[in-house]
Amino acid sequence: MQTIGERLEEARKKKGISIREAAEATKIRGDYLSKFENNQFDINLTELYVRGFLRTYAQFLRLPADRIINDYAALGRGEPRPRQPSREVYGRMDVSVASADERAESPVAVAEEKALAPSPARRVPGVNRRSSAPAASSIDPAVVFKFVKWAAIALVTILVLWGLVSLFRSATNDHLSKPPAATVTSSSAGPQAADTVTLVALDTVHVTVVRKNPDATRGDVLFQGTLLRGQTQPVPKPGPIYISPSAAENLEIEYHGKRYPTGFTGNQTVQMQ
């Protein structure tokens, strides 16, 4: 039985196209497509994007996309696995959610713990303990401890104030830069769905978000509007949705506290299950 990679490679060669041509047509990086054909699915992205890229590539090669995804899930790779945030994936933006263990291991926390701990008395070089001459007076550890304690408190206070000021400025900028043309429509009159995604604009981009509706030819529009650089827009996610930006490279998607690039360029549609 052929593997997923062998079927993808055979279908591409039958079409008579190269990896580079396939990458330009699907807007997926060529090294990702090469790894898929070699049955290497660890491309340093979440399972959400791996499944989406596999589906797009299979549809481009006119292969049964659902069967490819089912075979991929049979490998034990169907469920998303948590991974550490990577500076390579997030690009210019450094987003991470620190847990209690990460906080304990952070350099700031270690520095504060070392600063709050009483410093041991140090031996003054050049002084012989056996000499009858009086030794130079050392600094009182209690004074050092008090000084370090108040310095740490002052540092924490400054960081808290700086964080509050940053939040206030961000909220003010978002309010001032909100475009009046953006419109949000809801397809149901019931209570708002608990699950949401947040659209983050890296630059000016026009976005349309549609809910998948299997009973109709066209889905329900959840959001449609233009986002300016730095602006965010929460959108309800009642189920599978399609996100269609005018420039996919100018948009990031925040979901469950983490940001993800679209992985596409130009006018492409991103599917979220």
N, C-alpha and C positions, 0 to 999 in steps of 0.2 A: 504493500500500500504506500502510495506516495505521501511524503511529508508536506506540510504547509509550504515550506520554502521551495520544494521541488515543483509543486503545482504553480506557484507564483512565477518562478523562473521559466518554466516551460511555456506558460501562457504569454509571458513577455516576449520570449524569443519567437513564438509563433506570429506575434504581431509585427516582428521585425524592428523593434525599437530598442534603444539602449537605456541604461539606468538613468543617464542624464536627461534623455527625452521624457522618460516617465516621471522624473522628478519635476521637470518644468510643467508637465501637463497636470499633475496632481497637486502641485505646490507643496510637496513633502520632500524633505532633504534626501539627497541621494544616498548618503551613508545609512539612513534609516531603512531605505528600500533594500540596500545590499544586505544589511543584517537580517531583514525579514526573509530574504531568499536563502540565507544561510542558517535559518532556524534560530537566530539569535534575537531574542525579544527584549533583552535588558538594554534599553536605549536611554536610561536615566530619565524616564518620564513616568508619570502615573499610568495605571492600567486604563484609566478613562481615555487617555490620548493614544495609547498603544492600540486599543480596540478600535478607536475611531480611524487611525491611520490604516490599520489592516482592512477595515471595511471599505475605506475610500480606494485603496490600491486594488482590492479584489473587484470592486465595481468597475474601475477603470479597465482592468484586464478582462471584463465580462465573465468573471467567475461567480459562483453562488456565494455571495458575501455572508449570508447566514450560516452556511455550512462551514466556511472558513472560521468564523467567530466561534461556532460550536466546537470545532476541532481544537481551536486555541484554548477554549475553556477546559476541554478534556485534559489538557496538559497540566491542569492545576494552577493556571494563571488567570482564571476568569475574574476572581475577586480582587479589587484594588488593595494594594499593600501599602501601609504607611512607610514613608521614607523621610529622611532628614532633608530640610530645605537646602537647596544647592544654589550657590551664587551663579553657576553656569546657566541654570534653567531660568532663574528669575531675572537675569540680565542686569539692568541698571538698578532695579529695586531690590532691596535686601529685606525680605519679609520672613519672619520666623515667630513661632509661639513657644516661649520658653516654659518648660515644665519646672516643677519644684527641684527635680534632680539637676536640670541644666542650670538653674539659678545657683544651686549650691556649688556647681563646678565652675561658674563664671569667674573671670579674673577680678571683677569688681567685688564680688562677694568674698573671694579669698583674701583680697587686699584689705577689706574691712575687718574680717576676722583676725588677720594678722595684726592690723592696727589696734584693735580693741584688746588684744592679748598683751599682758604686761611684758615689757622687754626685759630679758635677763641682764643682770649686772655684768658689765664687760671689764676685763682685766686691762689695766692701764699698762701699755708697753713701756719697758725701760725701768720699771720699778721693781726692786728686789724685795721680796717679802721678808727676808731675813735681816734686811738692813734696819738699823735703829732710827733712820731718818723718817719723819712722818710722811705717809703716802698722800698723794693728791686726792682731794675730796671728789667723789664721783657724784653724778647727777642722781637725784632722788627718783627711783622708779615710779613712785606715786604721782610725782609732778608730770612725768612723761606720759603716764597712763591718762591723767586728766586732760592733758593737752591733746592727745590723740583722740580721746573720746569726744571732746567738743568739736574737733576738726571733722570727725566722721559725721557727727550730727549736722554740722553746718553744710557738709557736702551733700548729704541726703536731702536736706531742706532745699538746697539750690536745685537739685535734680527734679524734685517734685514740682517746684515753682516753674521750672523751665518746661516740664511736661504739660502743666496746665495752660501756660501761655501758648505753647505750640498747638494744643487742641483748640483753644479759642480762636487763634489765627486761621487754622484750617477750616473751622466751621464758618468763620466770617467770609473767607475766600470762596468757599463752596456756595454760600448764599448769594454773593455778589456776582459770581461767574455762571450762575444757573441760567441757561438760555431759555427765553420765553417760548421758543418754537417747539420744545420737547413736549410731547403728549404721551400720557400713559392711559391705556384703556384696559379694563378688566373684563374678562369674558363671562364672569359669573357674579351674581349678586350675593352669594353666600359669604361666610367669614373668610378672611385672608389666609392663604396657605401658610403653614408654619415654615416650610422649606423655601429658602430664597437664594438667589445668586446675586452678586454685585458686579456690575460692569465698571472697569477702571480704565479711563482714557489716558493713554500715554501721549496722544496728540489728538487734534481734531478728527472726529470720526462719526459717521452716521450709522446708527445701529437699529436693526429691527429684530425683535424677539417674538417668535411665534410658538404657541403650544401645539404639540402634535395631536391631531384629532383624527382617529381612524375612520370615523363615520362621515367625514366630509373631505372634499377635494382640497380645501384650503383650511389652514389652521387658524386658531384664534390669536389675534395680535395682543401680546402682553405689554410690549413697549415699542415705541417708534420715535426716534428723535436724534438730535445731534448733541454729542458730548464734546466739551472743550478739554484742552490739556489739563490734567490733574483732577478732573471732575469724576465723581462716582455716581452710579445709579443702581439702587437695589431693584430687583425684578423678582416677582414670585415665581416659584418653580412647582406647579401643581403636578408635574409629571415630566415625560420627555419633552424637551424644548429644542428649537433651532435658533441659533444666534447668527445673524447675517450682518457683519460689519462691512462698510465700504472699503476700509483698509484694515485687514486683519492684523497687520503688524503694529497698528496703533492701539490695540485693545488687549487688555488682560482680564481674566475672569477670576473673581474671588468666590470660593465655595468652601464652606465649613472652616472659615478662618485662614485659608491658604490661597495664594494667588497663582494662577497658571497662565502661561502664554497660550495663544491660540494655536501656534505651530504652523500657521499659514501666512501667506502674503496676498495682498490684493483683495478682491471681492470674493470671499469664500464663506461657506456656511458651516458652522460648528454645531454638531449634534451633542446634546447632553442627555443621557438616559436617566 
